[in-house]
Amino acid sequence: MSHFTIPRGGLFGAAALLAVAAGGVGFTISEWRGGSPDATAAKPPARKILYWYDPMIPAEHHDGPGLSSMGMQTIPRYADEVGASAAQPGISIDPSASQALGMRTVAVRRGELASSLTATGTIDFNQRDVAIVQARAGGFVSRVYGRAPGDVIGAGAPLADVLVPEWGGAQTEFLAVRRTGNAALIQAARQRLMLLGMPSGTIASVEQTGRPHNVITISTPTGGVIKTLNVRGGMTLMAGQTLAEVNGLGTVWLNAAVPEAVAGPLKPGQAVRAALAAFPGETISGRVSAILPTTQVDSRTLTVRIELPNRGGRLRPGMFATVSFGGSTQPALLVPSEALIRTGKRTLVMLALDKGRYRPAEVQTGRESGDDTEILAGLSEGEKIVASGQFLIDSEASLSGVEARPIGGSAPPAIAKPTAVAALYETVGKIEQITTTSVTLSHEPVPAIGWPAMTMTFQLPDPKIARGLKTGDRVRFGFDQPPAGPTIRRLAKVADQ
């Protein structure tokens, strides 16, 4: 594999030419580097120049300094660079050029990643808070109270007065039996009135006044909004006929559409915060009451039902809201999201090696939260990567034919853990059995190495790794694959959600 040295002039040749055109003066690459062409060519005798080349056209070789076919100043290729490239793959950049590029490196770190997800939704009625008003006996509507669908009413609001002839005859018989003074007959007559569907309040009024009451006022058992109203003056009613449907407004549902690809971590009872367009700057707290079992085919989303308090009846069905789902934090290997290079087919980072060398490395990413992204495979804790200016280096590496380090490829040991070996793979599992030398885990899939979900035994090189853990604990663990077999390197308990 080739090894390439890129002085500042190589990366900024185009910038120098633009400066020539703008200023109208003979500003050369050597002036950009702060020296003359002769000074550039004058290298220590110990370094042998093989040829001169343009970093933008690495395959084009020249016998001496000058301009390439693209009009760019050529730079020398030294014999010791070619010899070192086989053992140390990557590209080299002059430190002063790195500073001019504004390159910034960070270390891959282990931290806590909060589960965060935002979705949109609409307010709907709470379908569990619905009252159905029906006629208890056949009769005739003698009066209505001017209600209409959509009206907001309180509990006990009258809807209609209904004349029930059957009740009038039964009440007359009850009063006649009551005058006999026979307690058993009186109780039987009262029971008959109750079986006819007569409210206890009406029976008590008949007893107190001594007169039959065959006109009853039908009222709502709860407050809310009238969704349907099927009673009009002069109507003939049958027993069990639905007169109205009233939906309570004490709580409402917020139905959020969450993409199925990210809905896995959501759980019923999880706390959420909703911001409504109708009330800018205000948030309302609620909880996930249900995750509906069907997926919307057209949008590939799941409906997450959230129950919100509706103080004062301000939340009205149809309102638009933005929902933020909170969650517990979990340990993860983190890098800045800005350090990632997404090509469409794979995701790369630019490794910062020793002696000013850089090499692309392929990684597998997980969740994102804030400015951080979780790394599932491809990096080890403590490795340094380029967080800004990496796209210019990646372009040069592509032109120079430098191959990216594949996932699972060799990586230097973690700075804080000199005993670490190859790249670690992480997943979540449940401890089935644990001893001083091994631990058996039923774990989730490990996509980085093609493992499905299964139960298997891992080597435990140090019992301290599993200190405080027991059978049945749910854990996040990291392992590698030395010749002795899969070996646990990290093991941490995960709080049940």
C-alpha positions, 0 to 999 in steps of 0.5 A, spaced: 500 500 500 502 506 498 504 512 503 504 519 501 506 525 504 502 532 503 505 538 504 501 545 505 503 546 498 500 540 495 493 541 499 493 548 497 495 549 490 488 551 488 488 556 493 495 559 491 493 559 484 486 563 485 491 568 489 495 569 483 489 570 479 486 575 484 492 579 485 496 579 479 502 577 481 507 572 481 505 568 487 508 561 487 507 555 491 514 556 494 512 563 497 505 559 500 510 554 504 515 560 506 521 558 501 524 558 494 523 553 489 531 551 490 530 551 498 524 546 497 528 542 493 534 542 497 533 536 502 538 533 506 543 528 502 540 522 506 533 522 503 533 520 496 528 523 491 525 517 487 520 522 482 516 528 483 509 528 482 502 532 483 498 529 489 492 531 485 494 526 480 499 521 484 500 516 478 503 522 474 511 522 475 516 527 473 523 527 473 524 534 476 520 540 479 515 543 475 508 543 473 504 537 472 499 537 467 494 540 471 498 546 472 500 544 479 507 545 482 510 538 483 513 535 490 518 530 491 517 523 493 522 520 497 525 513 497 524 512 505 517 514 504 515 508 500 519 503 504 515 506 510 508 506 507 507 498 507 508 497 514 504 504 516 498 505 511 495 512 510 497 519 508 502 524 511 500 531 512 505 536 514 503 539 521 503 546 519 498 544 513 494 541 518 494 547 522 492 551 516 486 546 515 483 547 522 484 540 523 481 538 530 482 531 533 478 528 539 479 521 542 473 516 542 470 516 549 465 512 553 459 515 556 452 515 557 447 516 551 440 518 553 435 515 549 431 521 545 426 521 539 422 527 537 415 525 533 409 529 531 402 527 532 395 530 533 390 531 539 384 526 539 378 524 544 380 519 550 375 514 547 375 510 554 371 516 557 365 516 553 358 515 556 352 513 552 345 515 554 339 510 552 332 510 553 330 505 559 323 504 557 319 506 551 315 512 551 314 519 547 319 525 547 315 531 550 320 536 550 327 537 548 332 542 551 336 545 545 342 541 545 346 540 539 352 536 537 359 539 539 356 542 545 360 542 552 356 540 557 356 539 565 354 532 568 347 532 570 345 536 564 338 535 561 337 532 554 329 531 554 323 530 557 320 523 556 313 521 557 313 513 559 306 510 559 308 504 562 311 507 568 304 511 570 300 504 571 306 501 575 306 507 579 299 507 580 299 500 583 305 501 587 301 507 591 295 502 592 299 497 595 303 502 599 296 504 602 295 497 604 300 497 609 303 490 607 310 491 608 312 485 603 307 487 598 310 494 598 317 491 597 315 487 592 311 493 588 318 497 589 322 492 586 317 492 580 318 499 579 326 498 579 326 492 574 322 497 569 328 501 569 325 507 573 331 511 577 331 510 585 330 518 585 323 517 581 321 512 586 322 516 592 319 522 589 312 518 588 313 515 595 313 522 598 308 526 593 303 520 593 302 521 586 305 518 579 310 521 575 310 518 568 314 524 565 322 523 566 327 528 565 333 524 561 340 527 563 347 526 562 351 522 567 358 525 566 360 532 563 364 533 556 362 534 549 356 531 545 358 527 540 352 525 537 345 527 539 339 523 536 333 525 540 328 530 537 321 533 540 315 528 538 319 522 537 317 515 539 322 511 543 324 504 544 327 501 550 335 501 549 335 506 544 341 511 544 339 518 545 346 521 545 354 520 546 358 524 551 365 524 551 369 527 557 374 532 556 378 531 563 384 527 559 385 527 551 389 522 547 395 525 543 396 520 537 404 520 535 406 517 528 413 514 530 417 511 524 418 503 525 425 503 525 426 507 531 420 505 535 423 499 538 426 503 545 419 506 546 415 503 552 408 504 555 408 508 561 414 512 558 414 520 560 414 524 554 413 532 553 408 535 548 409 542 545 403 544 541 403 549 536 397 553 539 401 554 545 408 557 543 413 556 549 409 551 553 410 544 554 405 539 557 407 532 560 404 526 559 405 518 559 405 513 553 399 509 554 399 504 549 403 503 542 398 500 537 399 493 534 399 495 527 403 499 522 401 504 517 403 501 510 403 508 507 408 512 512 411 506 515 410 509 522 407 506 529 401 510 532 404 511 539 398 513 544 399 518 549 394 521 555 395 528 557 391 532 562 386 537 559 386 542 565 380 547 563 379 544 556 384 547 552 386 541 548 382 540 543 381 534 538 385 536 531 390 540 534 398 539 532 403 537 537 411 535 537 412 530 542 419 529 545 420 522 548 425 521 554 428 515 556 434 512 561 441 513 559 445 507 557 453 506 556 455 507 549 462 508 545 461 515 543 464 520 537 462 527 535 457 526 529 460 531 525 466 526 525 462 521 521 463 521 513 457 518 510 458 516 503 451 512 502 454 505 502 458 506 508 460 510 514 467 512 515 471 516 520 478 519 519 483 516 524 489 520 527 495 516 527 502 517 530 507 522 526 502 526 522 499 520 519 491 519 517 487 513 515 480 512 514 476 507 518 469 504 516 465 504 522 458 501 524 453 507 527 448 506 532 443 511 536 444 519 535 443 524 541 445 531 541 452 532 538 454 525 539 453 518 535 454 511 538 459 507 535 457 499 535 463 497 531 470 499 528 473 503 533 476 502 540 476 507 546 481 512 546 483 512 539 483 519 536 479 521 530 479 527 526 473 531 528 473 537 523 477 538 516 476 530 515 473 531 508 479 534 505 483 528 508 478 523 505 478 526 498 486 526 498 486 518 501 481 516 495 485 520 490 492 516 493 488 509 493 489 509 501 484 503 503 479 504 509 480 500 515 475 495 515 470 493 521 473 488 525 480 490 522 486 491 527 486 497 531 491 499 536 490 498 544 485 503 547 489 508 551 486 507 558 486 500 557 493 497 554 490 490 555 485 491 550 486 487 543 482 487 537 476 491 536 470 490 541 463 488 539 457 490 543 450 488 544 445 487 550 443 480 553 441 477 560 445 473 564 443 465 564 449 463 568 455 466 571 462 463 574 469 465 576 471 464 569 465 464 564 458 467 563 453 464 559 448 470 556 442 470 552 444 476 547 441 480 542 444 480 535 451 482 533 450 485 526 457 487 526 460 480 525 453 477 523 451 473 529 443 472 530 440 473 537 442 466 541 445 464 548 452 462 548 458 462 553 463 467 553 470 467 557 471 471 563 478 473 564 477 477 570 472 475 575 472 483 577 469 484 571 462 481 573 463 484 580 456 485 583 452 481 577 448 475 578 443 471 574 437 474 571 441 481 570 440 484 564 447 487 561 450 491 556 457 487 554 463 488 550 467 482 547 472 480 542 474 474 539 482 472 541 484 464 539 481 462 546 474 464 544 469 470 545 472 473 551 468 478 555 472 485 556 466 490 559 460 488 563 455 493 565 448 492 568 442 495 564 436 498 568 430 495 566 425 500 562 
